[in-house]
Amino acid sequence: MDTKKLLIIVGVLFVGFWMFTDPTGLADLTKSGGGNGWDLIQEAFENVIDFINELV
């Protein structure tokens, strides 16, 4: 079994264990991670727009 498959299996088992032991904590982490990811995407697009405006 190669390393990539092993890491995927371990990750799935870890998330499954976390889901059963602390579902509220997992939901909070997922919600905050999604919000932070969206903020990073917005900031990246704003920086690209600023860069393009400086070139023009």
N, CA, C and O atoms as a GROMACS GRO file, in nm:
protein
  224
    1MET      N    1   0.085  -0.118   0.000
    1MET     CA    2   0.000   0.000   0.000
    1MET      C    3   0.089   0.123   0.000
    1MET      O    4   0.180   0.135   0.082
    2ASP      N    5   0.064   0.215  -0.091
    2ASP     CA    6   0.152   0.331  -0.096
    2ASP      C    7   0.113   0.434   0.010
    2ASP      O    8   0.006   0.426   0.070
    3THR      N    9   0.200   0.528   0.032
    3THR     CA   10   0.187   0.624   0.140
    3THR      C   11   0.064   0.713   0.125
    3THR      O   12  -0.002   0.746   0.223
    4LYS      N   13   0.033   0.751   0.003
    4LYS     CA   14  -0.080   0.841  -0.020
    4LYS      C   15  -0.212   0.775   0.024
    4LYS      O   16  -0.294   0.838   0.091
    5LYS      N   17  -0.230   0.649  -0.012
    5LYS     CA   18  -0.352   0.579   0.028
    5LYS      C   19  -0.359   0.563   0.180
    5LYS      O   20  -0.465   0.577   0.240
    6LEU      N   21  -0.244   0.534   0.240
    6LEU     CA   22  -0.240   0.516   0.385
    6LEU      C   23  -0.276   0.647   0.456
    6LEU      O   24  -0.352   0.646   0.553
    7LEU      N   25  -0.223   0.759   0.409
    7LEU     CA   26  -0.254   0.888   0.470
    7LEU      C   27  -0.402   0.924   0.453
    7LEU      O   28  -0.462   0.980   0.544
    8ILE      N   29  -0.460   0.891   0.339
    8ILE     CA   30  -0.603   0.917   0.317
    8ILE      C   31  -0.687   0.834   0.413
    8ILE      O   32  -0.782   0.884   0.472
    9ILE      N   33  -0.652   0.708   0.428
    9ILE     CA   34  -0.726   0.620   0.520
    9ILE      C   35  -0.714   0.670   0.664
    9ILE      O   36  -0.814   0.674   0.736
   10VAL      N   37  -0.595   0.707   0.706
   10VAL     CA   38  -0.575   0.758   0.841
   10VAL      C   39  -0.654   0.888   0.860
   10VAL      O   40  -0.716   0.908   0.965
   11GLY      N   41  -0.654   0.976   0.761
   11GLY     CA   42  -0.730   1.101   0.769
   11GLY      C   43  -0.879   1.078   0.781
   11GLY      O   44  -0.946   1.143   0.861
   12VAL      N   45  -0.932   0.985   0.702
   12VAL     CA   46  -1.075   0.953   0.708
   12VAL      C   47  -1.111   0.893   0.844
   12VAL      O   48  -1.214   0.928   0.902
   13LEU      N   49  -1.028   0.805   0.894
   13LEU     CA   50  -1.052   0.747   1.026
   13LEU      C   51  -1.048   0.853   1.136
   13LEU      O   52  -1.129   0.850   1.228
   14PHE      N   53  -0.954   0.945   1.126
   14PHE     CA   54  -0.944   1.052   1.225
   14PHE      C   55  -1.067   1.141   1.224
   14PHE      O   56  -1.122   1.172   1.330
   15VAL      N   57  -1.111   1.182   1.105
   15VAL     CA   58  -1.230   1.267   1.096
   15VAL      C   59  -1.353   1.191   1.144
   15VAL      O   60  -1.438   1.248   1.212
   16GLY      N   61  -1.364   1.064   1.110
   16GLY     CA   62  -1.476   0.983   1.157
   16GLY      C   63  -1.477   0.971   1.309
   16GLY      O   64  -1.582   0.983   1.372
   17PHE      N   65  -1.360   0.947   1.368
   17PHE     CA   66  -1.350   0.940   1.514
   17PHE      C   67  -1.389   1.072   1.577
   17PHE      O   68  -1.462   1.076   1.676
   18TRP      N   69  -1.340   1.183   1.518
   18TRP     CA   70  -1.370   1.317   1.570
   18TRP      C   71  -1.520   1.345   1.560
   18TRP      O   72  -1.578   1.406   1.649
   19MET      N   73  -1.582   1.300   1.450
   19MET     CA   74  -1.724   1.323   1.428
   19MET      C   75  -1.807   1.256   1.539
   19MET      O   76  -1.907   1.311   1.585
   20PHE      N   77  -1.765   1.138   1.580
   20PHE     CA   78  -1.842   1.066   1.683
   20PHE      C   79  -1.810   1.114   1.824
   20PHE      O   80  -1.897   1.107   1.910
   21THR      N   81  -1.689   1.161   1.849
   21THR     CA   82  -1.653   1.203   1.985
   21THR      C   83  -1.684   1.348   2.013
   21THR      O   84  -1.718   1.382   2.126
   22ASP      N   85  -1.674   1.437   1.913
   22ASP     CA   86  -1.698   1.580   1.933
   22ASP      C   87  -1.757   1.642   1.808
   22ASP      O   88  -1.689   1.718   1.739
   23PRO      N   89  -1.884   1.611   1.776
   23PRO     CA   90  -1.942   1.663   1.652
   23PRO      C   91  -1.956   1.815   1.651
   23PRO      O   92  -1.945   1.877   1.546
   24THR      N   93  -1.981   1.875   1.768
   24THR     CA   94  -1.994   2.021   1.774
   24THR      C   95  -1.862   2.089   1.743
   24THR      O   96  -1.858   2.189   1.672
   25GLY      N   97  -1.753   2.035   1.797
   25GLY     CA   98  -1.621   2.093   1.770
   25GLY      C   99  -1.583   2.082   1.624
   25GLY      O  100  -1.526   2.174   1.568
   26LEU      N  101  -1.615   1.969   1.562
   26LEU     CA  102  -1.586   1.952   1.420
   26LEU      C  103  -1.668   2.048   1.336
   26LEU      O  104  -1.617   2.106   1.239
   27ALA      N  105  -1.795   2.066   1.372
   27ALA     CA  106  -1.881   2.160   1.298
   27ALA      C  107  -1.831   2.303   1.312
   27ALA      O  108  -1.831   2.379   1.215
   28ASP      N  109  -1.789   2.341   1.432
   28ASP     CA  110  -1.736   2.476   1.453
   28ASP      C  111  -1.609   2.499   1.373
   28ASP      O  112  -1.591   2.605   1.313
   29LEU      N  113  -1.521   2.400   1.372
   29LEU     CA  114  -1.397   2.412   1.295
   29LEU      C  115  -1.426   2.425   1.146
   29LEU      O  116  -1.364   2.506   1.078
   30THR      N  117  -1.520   2.345   1.097
   30THR     CA  118  -1.555   2.350   0.955
   30THR      C  119  -1.615   2.485   0.918
   30THR      O  120  -1.582   2.543   0.814
   31LYS      N  121  -1.703   2.536   1.004
   31LYS     CA  122  -1.767   2.664   0.977
   31LYS      C  123  -1.664   2.778   0.976
   31LYS      O  124  -1.665   2.862   0.887
   32SER      N  125  -1.577   2.780   1.076
   32SER     CA  126  -1.477   2.888   1.083
   32SER      C  127  -1.375   2.874   0.970
   32SER      O  128  -1.328   2.974   0.916
   33GLY      N  129  -1.341   2.751   0.934
   33GLY     CA  130  -1.247   2.729   0.823
   33GLY      C  131  -1.304   2.777   0.690
   33GLY      O  132  -1.233   2.835   0.609
   34GLY      N  133  -1.433   2.752   0.669
   34GLY     CA  134  -1.497   2.799   0.546
   34GLY      C  135  -1.500   2.951   0.539
   34GLY      O  136  -1.476   3.010   0.434
   35GLY      N  137  -1.530   3.014   0.650
   35GLY     CA  138  -1.532   3.161   0.654
   35GLY      C  139  -1.394   3.220   0.632
   35GLY      O  140  -1.379   3.318   0.559
   36ASN      N  141  -1.293   3.159   0.694
   36ASN     CA  142  -1.156   3.208   0.676
   36ASN      C  143  -1.109   3.185   0.534
   36ASN      O  144  -1.038   3.269   0.478
   37GLY      N  145  -1.148   3.074   0.475
   37GLY     CA  146  -1.110   3.047   0.336
   37GLY      C  147  -1.171   3.149   0.241
   37GLY      O  148  -1.105   3.196   0.148
   38TRP      N  149  -1.297   3.184   0.265
   38TRP     CA  150  -1.362   3.285   0.181
   38TRP      C  151  -1.294   3.420   0.195
   38TRP      O  152  -1.276   3.491   0.096
   39ASP      N  153  -1.255   3.457   0.318
   39ASP     CA  154  -1.185   3.583   0.340
   39ASP      C  155  -1.052   3.585   0.265
   39ASP      O  156  -1.015   3.688   0.208
   40LEU      N  157  -0.980   3.474   0.264
   40LEU     CA  158  -0.853   3.467   0.192
   40LEU      C  159  -0.872   3.481   0.042
   40LEU      O  160  -0.793   3.547  -0.026
   41ILE      N  161  -0.978   3.419  -0.011
   41ILE     CA  162  -1.008   3.430  -0.154
   41ILE      C  163  -1.040   3.574  -0.191
   41ILE      O  164  -0.991   3.625  -0.292
   42GLN      N  165  -1.122   3.641  -0.109
   42GLN     CA  166  -1.156   3.780  -0.136
   42GLN      C  167  -1.032   3.868  -0.133
   42GLN      O  168  -1.014   3.954  -0.219
   43GLU      N  169  -0.947   3.848  -0.035
   43GLU     CA  170  -0.824   3.927  -0.024
   43GLU      C  171  -0.733   3.904  -0.144
   43GLU      O  172  -0.671   3.998  -0.194
   44ALA      N  173  -0.723   3.780  -0.189
   44ALA     CA  174  -0.639   3.751  -0.304
   44ALA      C  175  -0.690   3.822  -0.428
   44ALA      O  176  -0.612   3.880  -0.503
   45PHE      N  177  -0.822   3.819  -0.453
   45PHE     CA  178  -0.877   3.887  -0.569
   45PHE      C  179  -0.859   4.038  -0.559
   45PHE      O  180  -0.830   4.104  -0.659
   46GLU      N  181  -0.876   4.094  -0.439
   46GLU     CA  182  -0.853   4.238  -0.422
   46GLU      C  183  -0.709   4.274  -0.453
   46GLU      O  184  -0.682   4.378  -0.515
   47ASN      N  185  -0.615   4.190  -0.411
   47ASN     CA  186  -0.474   4.217  -0.439
   47ASN      C  187  -0.443   4.206  -0.588
   47ASN      O  188  -0.364   4.285  -0.640
   48VAL      N  189  -0.504   4.111  -0.657
   48VAL     CA  190  -0.484   4.098  -0.802
   48VAL      C  191  -0.540   4.220  -0.873
   48VAL      O  192  -0.478   4.272  -0.965
   49ILE      N  193  -0.658   4.266  -0.831
   49ILE     CA  194  -0.718   4.384  -0.894
   49ILE      C  195  -0.631   4.507  -0.869
   49ILE      O  196  -0.609   4.586  -0.961
   50ASP      N  197  -0.580   4.523  -0.746
   50ASP     CA  198  -0.491   4.636  -0.717
   50ASP      C  199  -0.365   4.629  -0.802
   50ASP      O  200  -0.318   4.732  -0.852
   51PHE      N  201  -0.310   4.511  -0.820
   51PHE     CA  202  -0.189   4.494  -0.901
   51PHE      C  203  -0.215   4.532  -1.046
   51PHE      O  204  -0.135   4.602  -1.108
   52ILE      N  205  -0.327   4.487  -1.099
   52ILE     CA  206  -0.360   4.518  -1.239
   52ILE      C  207  -0.385   4.667  -1.254
   52ILE      O  208  -0.345   4.726  -1.355
   53ASN      N  209  -0.450   4.730  -1.156
   53ASN     CA  210  -0.473   4.875  -1.164
   53ASN      C  211  -0.342   4.953  -1.159
   53ASN      O  212  -0.331   5.059  -1.221
   54GLU      N  213  -0.242   4.903  -1.088
   54GLU     CA  214  -0.113   4.970  -1.083
   54GLU      C  215  -0.038   4.958  -1.215
   54GLU      O  216   0.042   5.044  -1.249
   55LEU      N  217  -0.064   4.850  -1.289
   55LEU     CA  218   0.003   4.833  -1.419
   55LEU      C  219  -0.055   4.926  -1.524
   55LEU      O  220   0.017   4.967  -1.616
   56VAL      N  221  -0.181   4.959  -1.513
   56VAL     CA  222  -0.248   5.040  -1.616
   56VAL      C  223  -0.218   5.185  -1.598
   56VAL      O  224  -0.266   5.268  -1.675
   0.00000   0.00000   0.00000
